[in-house]
Amino acid sequence: MARIVKQPGERQKEIIDVAIKLFKKNGVACTSVHDIVKEVGVAQGTFYWHFKSKQDLINTIVGALALQNCRKMAEISKNKKLDAYQKLTKIRDAVFSDIVLTEEAVQQFHHPSNKDIHDQLILEITRVMIPILEKVIKQGVKEKIFNVKDSKKAATFIFGATTIINEASFDDIKNKNKWKSAISEFAFRGLGYQGENK
């Protein structure tokens, strides 16, 4: 039978998709590179052509999903049917949405040994997210929902606090709703929102 040759990007995506499926089914620790390549139907050398290690694969997956989430938040910010409060609520929900990967994989990504890649990802997310938040806050000021003088500083402050609280929630994943509530209280009160916080 002839070997099926796939484009490098196509093969990498296939490895990622299978890895996510196996991580969810068996857990990260119980899924080996051998398990992944066996399921994909490729040699181990093919895996190592695309990824340096299993941890490199995890980092790639978590990073891609985080940036995908940023794109989702950008779409929310452009939705003309929503007011600023609704947009910020949906963005908050996206931050705390159930990730496609297992909690175990996310916690591995946040391990101190992955500090460099983690910090690079945070910088990239910061670059994307602050303008999104700033735009929503400006809309809220125009709608007289929020009351702040400097939308960019408010966006930076909220993003920074959200990042810190979100990081802390990875060590207390069972109380995710408590952290979500803390973010809401902090962000909306800080923006001068007087309505009921949902």
Number of C-alpha atoms within 10 A of each C-alpha: 3 4 5 5 8 10 7 12 10 11 17 17 13 13 24 18 15 17 26 20 16 19 22 17 12 11 17 22 10 10 16 15 16 13 15 24 18 13 13 17 10 14 12 14 10 14 21 14 11 16 17 10 13 17 15 15 21 22 22 16 21 21 21 13 15 18 17 12 18 21 15 14 23 18 13 21 23 13 11 9 9 13 15 25 21 16 24 23 16 18 23 18 14 16 18 15 12 10 14 13 20 17 17 15 21 19 13 17 22 19 11 9 10 14 12 10 16 17 12 12 18 16 12 14 17 17 11 16 20 21 16 23 25 21 18 25 26 22 19 23 18 12 13 13 20 24 19 18 11 11 23 18 13 20 23 17 15 21 19 14 15 21 16 11 15 19 13 13 18 16 12 12 14 10 11 17 12 12 19 18 14 13 19 18 14 13 21 20 15 15 20 14 19 11 11 6 12 9
